[in-house]
């Protein structure tokens, strides 16, 4: 019996209606940019397995670093102990994060990194006897699936059944260069009526919304206004972090730096689950007290797992290397060339790119999870390319090590797919 058949007996996959989509492809090997299924078919992983494996699958340098660490220290609880990999990772991260960040808090995944960021903001003001219960967030933002993260997300396809149980969030449009004054007016109205703890946002580009890029000046204005009102700025860099936008972090494009940053995905290059919530020293100091209850009592069993720290340290060494930075620049230039070629296609409505991210919107309406989307997914896979459309948006977020030949095949496959739309 095949793995694909055995899968059906006990497993429940995420983001899938099993009655309509019963098949899950069994992958048995991954190396570089290539996924291999149980029948020996190969696929270019053109979205780096949800933006995680940015240095390629089973990267030798990263796996060797983790193997070495696992011979020395595998796991120890982080509430009572510390260890060298966590300390070195904190030092490495602070050296590349926006320069106002100074404290590192460990979590398990992107949702829990956001959850911790939300709780930090709420308790920061609670500790000051200033109870604030409202957040500001963008329309169509996505920040994860735990309850706090769901609350600040704005995609009802994920949150619909739970909306009566979420925390209070006021939404604003994303800045596009024409609506900046309108957004600031809306912010003023919210600030005058509600006690706002924080503004959470995906800096520069919204991932799950379809790789929508913001107006940088408009976002700076929003962040400045929030600072003027003592509203904490929380940057969700789970998707954007670690080089994908062409800089180490999307926040590097902005003049106003966040108070709190949420990180995961490419942090460990997809090797093991890990996440981090970083913050400024002043946020950290808001939890210092002779009163034990004012400490941040939020903990994960695998916080600062040594093997995860080793993977993250190795990833940062690769990210900051001259070779990887040149690769990111090369991919960005190739995206620019493809954009110039494809943007006038009659089936293409709009295009955009930043760093290694490229996206186009099809000139047709289609459901986020529907027949045409499924048809496109099958088309891509049949041609040996793993691309996962977000509604009518086809996007690329390739590993930094992808070759020009592999990238050309991805582009050609997308262009061929336009003929079946």
C-alpha positions in Angstrom: 0.0 0.0 0.0 1.4 3.4 -1.0 2.1 6.2 1.6 -0.7 8.2 -0.1 -3.2 5.5 0.6 -2.0 4.9 4.1 -2.3 8.6 4.8 -6.1 8.5 4.5 -6.6 6.1 7.4 -5.7 8.3 10.3 -4.4 11.8 9.2 -6.2 15.1 9.2 -4.4 17.7 7.1 -4.7 21.5 7.6 -6.5 23.9 5.2 -8.2 21.0 3.4 -11.8 19.9 3.1 -11.1 16.1 3.0 -14.5 15.2 1.4 -13.6 17.3 -1.6 -9.7 16.9 -1.6 -8.9 13.4 -0.4 -5.4 13.1 -1.9 -2.2 14.3 -0.2 1.0 13.8 -2.2 3.6 11.7 -0.3 7.1 13.4 -0.4 9.9 11.1 0.6 13.0 13.3 -0.1 13.9 17.0 -0.3 17.2 18.5 -1.3 18.1 21.9 -2.5 15.0 23.2 -4.3 13.7 19.8 -5.2 11.0 17.7 -3.6 10.7 14.0 -4.6 7.5 12.0 -4.2 7.2 8.3 -3.5 7.0 7.5 -7.3 10.2 9.4 -8.0 8.6 12.5 -9.5 10.5 15.7 -8.8 9.1 19.2 -8.1 10.8 22.6 -7.8 9.7 24.0 -4.5 9.0 27.6 -5.7 7.5 28.7 -2.4 10.2 27.3 -0.1 7.6 25.2 1.7 5.7 28.1 3.1 8.7 30.5 3.1 10.8 28.4 5.5 13.5 26.5 3.6 15.2 29.7 2.2 18.7 28.1 1.9 17.4 24.9 0.3 16.1 21.7 1.8 18.5 19.6 3.9 21.2 22.3 3.7 24.5 20.5 4.5 25.8 23.4 6.6 22.6 23.7 8.7 22.1 20.0 9.2 25.7 19.5 10.2 25.4 22.3 12.8 22.3 20.7 14.2 23.8 17.2 14.3 26.8 18.5 16.2 24.6 20.2 18.7 22.4 17.1 19.2 25.5 15.2 20.3 26.1 17.8 23.1 22.7 19.0 24.4 19.3 18.0 22.9 16.7 19.7 25.2 16.6 21.4 28.5 13.8 23.5 30.0 14.5 27.2 29.5 12.6 28.6 32.6 15.4 27.5 35.0 18.4 27.0 32.7 20.2 28.7 29.9 22.7 27.4 27.3 25.3 28.6 24.8 23.2 28.1 21.6 20.4 30.4 23.0 22.9 33.0 24.2 24.8 33.0 20.8 21.5 33.1 18.9 20.3 36.2 20.9 23.6 37.9 20.1 23.4 37.1 16.4 19.8 38.2 16.1 20.4 41.5 17.9 23.2 42.2 15.6 20.9 42.1 12.5 17.5 43.2 13.9 16.4 46.8 13.8 18.7 48.7 16.3 16.0 49.4 18.9 15.5 45.7 19.6 17.3 44.3 22.7 15.4 41.4 24.2 14.7 37.9 22.7 11.7 35.7 23.9 11.4 32.2 22.5 8.2 30.6 21.2 7.3 27.6 19.1 5.8 28.9 15.8 4.6 32.1 14.1 1.2 32.1 15.7 2.7 31.8 19.2 5.2 34.5 18.4 2.3 36.8 17.6 0.4 35.5 20.7 3.3 36.5 22.9 3.6 39.9 21.2 -0.1 40.6 21.9 0.1 39.4 25.5 3.3 41.6 26.0 1.4 44.7 24.8 -1.6 44.0 27.0 0.4 43.2 30.1 2.8 46.0 29.5 0.0 48.5 30.1 -1.7 46.3 32.7 1.5 46.4 34.8 1.3 50.3 34.6 -2.3 50.2 35.8 -3.4 51.3 32.4 -5.7 48.5 31.2 -6.0 48.6 27.4 -8.1 46.0 25.5 -8.2 47.1 21.9 -5.8 46.5 19.0 -5.5 48.1 15.6 -4.8 45.9 12.6 -4.9 46.0 8.8 -7.8 44.7 6.7 -7.1 41.3 5.3 -4.1 40.8 7.5 -3.1 37.3 8.6 -1.2 36.6 11.8 -1.8 33.0 12.7 -4.4 30.5 14.1 -4.2 30.8 17.9 -6.9 33.0 19.4 -5.0 36.2 19.9 -3.4 35.8 16.4 -6.8 35.0 14.9 -8.3 38.1 16.6 -5.9 40.5 14.8 -6.2 38.6 11.5 -8.7 39.8 9.0 -9.4 36.9 6.7 -12.8 35.4 7.6 -12.1 32.2 5.6 -9.9 31.2 8.5 -11.7 32.9 11.4 -15.4 32.8 10.7 -16.5 30.2 13.2 -14.6 31.9 16.0 -15.4 35.5 15.6 -17.6 35.7 18.7 -14.7 34.7 20.9 -12.0 37.1 19.8 -10.4 40.1 21.4 -11.5 43.6 20.3 -9.8 44.8 17.1 -10.4 47.9 14.9 -9.3 47.6 11.3 -7.8 50.1 8.9 -7.1 49.8 5.2 -3.5 49.2 4.0 -1.8 52.4 2.8 -1.6 52.6 -1.0 -0.4 56.2 -1.5 -3.8 57.6 -2.1 -5.6 56.9 1.2 -2.9 57.9 3.8 -4.9 60.9 5.1 -8.1 58.9 5.3 -6.3 56.2 7.4 -4.8 58.8 9.8 -8.3 60.3 10.3 -9.6 56.8 11.1 -6.8 56.2 13.5 -7.6 59.5 15.3 -11.2 58.4 15.7 -10.2 55.0 17.1 -7.6 56.6 19.5 -10.2 59.0 20.8 -12.8 56.3 21.5 -10.9 53.2 22.6 -8.0 52.3 24.9 -5.6 50.9 22.3 -2.7 48.7 23.4 -1.0 48.1 20.0 -1.0 48.2 16.3 0.0 44.9 14.7 1.0 44.8 11.0 2.8 42.8 8.3 5.5 45.4 7.3 5.6 46.3 3.6 3.8 43.2 2.3 0.8 41.1 3.4 1.4 37.4 2.7 -1.8 35.5 3.0 -3.8 38.4 1.5 -2.0 37.7 -1.8 1.4 39.3 -1.4 -0.1 42.8 -1.4 2.6 45.5 -1.1 2.0 48.7 1.0 3.0 52.3 0.5 6.1 52.7 2.7 5.5 56.4 3.4 1.9 55.7 4.4 3.0 52.9 6.8 5.6 55.2 8.3 2.9 57.8 9.0 0.8 55.2 10.7 3.7 54.0 12.9 4.6 57.6 13.8 1.0 58.4 14.8 0.8 55.2 17.0 4.1 56.2 18.7 2.7 59.7 19.4 -0.3 58.0 21.2 1.8 55.4 23.1 0.3 52.6 21.0 2.9 49.8 20.7 3.9 48.9 17.2 4.1 45.1 16.7 5.7 44.0 13.4 4.7 40.5 12.3 7.8 39.5 10.3 7.1 35.8 10.4 6.8 35.7 6.6 8.9 38.8 5.6 11.9 38.2 7.9 15.4 37.0 7.0 16.0 38.5 3.6 12.9 37.8 1.6 12.2 41.4 0.8 15.8 42.1 -0.1 16.8 43.3 3.3 17.3 41.3 6.5 13.8 42.5 7.7 11.0 44.4 6.0 11.1 46.8 8.9 14.5 47.9 7.6 12.7 49.8 4.8 10.9 51.9 7.4 12.1 54.9 9.4 9.9 54.1 12.4 11.0 50.9 14.0 8.6 48.5 15.8 8.5 48.1 19.6 7.9 44.3 19.2 8.8 42.0 16.3 7.5 38.5 15.7 9.7 36.0 13.9 9.5 32.3 12.7 9.5 30.4 9.4 12.9 31.0 7.9 14.4 31.5 11.4 15.5 27.9 11.4 15.4 27.4 7.6 12.5 25.0 8.0 14.5 22.4 9.8 12.7 22.5 13.2 9.8 24.6 14.7 11.0 27.7 16.5 9.8 31.3 16.9 11.0 34.5 18.6 9.3 37.6 19.8 11.8 40.4 20.2 11.3 43.7 21.9 12.9 46.9 23.0 14.5 47.3 26.4 11.8 49.6 27.6 9.1 46.9 27.0 11.2 44.4 28.9 11.6 46.8 31.8 7.8 47.1 32.0 7.8 43.6 33.5 10.5 44.2 36.1 9.0 44.4 39.6 9.3 43.0 43.2 5.7 41.7 42.4 6.2 38.3 40.9 2.8 38.5 39.1 4.1 41.3 37.0 6.5 38.9 35.3 5.7 37.5 31.8 4.2 34.1 32.7 4.0 32.7 29.2 6.0 29.6 28.4 6.5 26.9 25.9 8.0 23.5 26.7 10.4 23.6 23.8 11.4 27.3 24.3 15.0 27.8 23.1 15.5 24.2 22.1 19.2 23.9 21.6 18.9 22.1 18.3 16.6 24.8 17.0 19.0 27.5 18.2 21.8 25.7 16.3 19.7 25.7 13.1 18.9 29.4 13.5 22.5 30.3 14.2 23.7 28.4 11.1 20.9 30.1 9.0 21.9 33.6 10.1 25.5 32.8 9.1 24.3 31.8 5.6 21.9 34.8 5.4 24.7 37.3 6.1 27.2 35.7 3.8 28.3 37.5 0.6 27.2 34.5 -1.5 23.6 34.5 -0.1 23.2 38.3 -0.4 24.4 38.1 -4.1 21.8 35.3 -4.7 19.0 37.4 -3.3 20.0 40.3 -5.6 20.3 37.9 -8.6 16.8 36.5 -8.0 15.3 40.0 -7.5 16.8 41.0 -10.9 15.3 37.9 -12.6 11.9 38.7 -11.1 12.2 42.2 -12.5 12.9 40.8 -16.0 10.0 38.4 -15.7 7.7 41.1 -14.5 8.6 43.3 -17.5 7.7 40.3 -19.8 4.5 39.1 -18.2 2.8 42.3 -16.9 1.2 43.1 -20.3 -0.3 39.6 -20.8 -4.0 39.9 -21.3 -4.7 37.3 -18.6 -2.7 39.3 -16.0 -4.4 42.1 -14.1 -1.5 43.3 -11.9 2.1 42.3 -10.9 4.5 43.2 -8.1 7.8 42.1 -6.7 10.2 42.8 -3.8 13.3 40.9 -3.1 12.7 37.2 -3.9 8.9 37.6 -3.8 7.0 37.9 -7.0 3.2 38.0 -7.5 0.7 38.4 -10.2 -3.1 38.7 -10.0 -5.1 36.9 -12.7 -7.6 38.9 -14.7 -10.4 36.8 -13.4 -12.4 36.2 -10.3 -11.8 32.9 -8.4 -12.4 31.5 -5.0 -9.6 31.3 -2.5 -10.2 27.5 -2.4 -12.1 26.6 -5.5 -12.1 24.6 -8.7 -10.0 27.0 -10.8 -7.4 27.3 -8.0 -7.3 23.5 -7.7 -6.9 23.2 -11.4 -4.0 25.6 -11.4 -2.3 23.7 -8.5 -2.6 20.4 -10.4 -1.3 22.0 -13.6 1.8 23.3 -11.8 2.5 19.9 -10.1 2.0 18.0 -13.3 4.9 20.1 -14.8 7.2 19.6 -11.8 6.7 23.0 -10.1 5.2 23.4 -6.6 3.2 26.7 -6.6 0.2 27.3 -4.4 -2.1 30.1 -5.6 -3.8 32.4 -3.1 -7.2 32.9 -4.8 -6.4 34.6 -8.1 -2.9 35.4 -7.0 0.0 33.3 -8.2 3.1 34.1 -6.2 6.8 32.9 -6.1 9.0 32.9 -3.0 11.9 30.8 -4.0 14.9 29.5 -1.9 17.9 31.7 -2.2 19.9 28.9 -3.7 17.7 28.4 -6.8 19.5 28.2 -10.1 18.7 30.4 -13.0 17.6 27.3 -15.0 15.2 26.3 -12.2 13.9 29.8 -12.0 13.3 29.9 -15.7 11.2 26.7 -15.5 9.1 28.3 -12.8 8.5 31.4 -14.9 7.7 29.3 -18.0 5.2 27.1 -16.1 3.4 30.2 -14.8 3.2 31.6 -18.4 1.9 28.3 -19.7 -0.7 28.2 -16.9 -2.2 31.5 -18.1 -3.5 29.6 -21.2 -5.9 27.5 -19.0 -7.4 30.4 -17.0 
